[in-house]
Amino acid sequence: MSETSDSNSLSKKYYSIGEVAEMFNVATSLIRFWQSEFEIINPQKSKTGLRQFTPEDIENIRLVYHLVKEKGFTLQGAKDALKQSKKKVKTQMEMLESLKKIRSFLVDMRNTLPTDPSL
């Protein structure tokens, strides 16, 4: 997943399926498939029938993406995890993202330190 790591960066009221697919670097067909499989993904439809995803829809897609693509859950496993506790899944995902940011910061910091041990 590329730019949806911080849901606060979502500034529009609605996003097209193409924009959402691009955020997660997946095909639009996968977004449509997940919509058919997961009740929590429920975009509105415009008068012309186009899907309009809200930031909440995108957050739900982010949870599904995390479970299926990053954690390797089956679709049924992801459904079960979300049914048991969506909040727990979200908390764990956010904690993992925070740890990744901290690790990246520490690696960057280590790389700026002098390599000569006598300094």
Secondary structure, 3 states (H helix, E strand, C coil): CCCCCCHHHCCCCCECHHHHHHHHCCCHHHHHHHHHHCCCCCCEECCCCCEEECHHHHHHHHHHHHHHHHCCCCHHHHHHHHHHHHHHHHHHHHHHHHHHHHHHHHHHHHHHCCCCCCC
